[in-house]
């Protein structure tokens, strides 16, 4: 990702800092990809790791690692663990991505190439 200057510039323009090997930066990459590469932010649990990584990190930031472990072991406990259902969590995650990046310009090369 950071070896390609176009992607490194995109990351910087969206986050305001250069990529470093930090967990937060790793997950920010997925947030940027989610925002720039998909209009509807559809979670596809079978094919797209970027979306799942972004959504998982959103859950970790908002509910903690223990909650995520509980959800991974028993997804049906989502209401007990978070106080919300999966659809609400997904919608809140999507809204957080839009709020985070809505003022950013997606470069033409990205629109044309992908």
Secondary structure, DSSP 8 states (H G I E B T S, - for coil): -TTSHHHHHHHHHHHSS---S-HHHHHHHHHHHHHHH-SS----TTT-HHHHHHHHHHHHHHH-HHHHHHHHH-GGGHHHHHSS-HHHHHHHHHHHHHHHHTTS---HHHHHH-
